[in-house]
Amino acid sequence: METQRGAVVQEGRSPYRMEIVWSAEDDAYVVTVPDLPGCMTHGATYAEAAARGENAIATWLAAARHWHDPIPLPGSGGGR
């Protein structure tokens, strides 16, 4: 798995891909970020889910930096 220590997030939009799907069971849009293990969130609308996804990515990256954990490169499939 390719990793980098200081992944830079572009202003406004992360380079990490989000998968956003409707879950009838949860009655919400569920967001996963394939490159970032455990990075998930949800929202009542697609727009809310996407915004929360961006926040989840930023939070995941901040925590990884704080703990000096390796950060998978965007598109590396690090979470799979």
Protein Blocks (a to p, Z undefined) as FASTA:
>chain_A
ZZdfklccdehiacbdcdddddfklopacdddfklghiacddfbfklmmmmmmmmmmmmm
mmmmmnopacddehklmmZZ
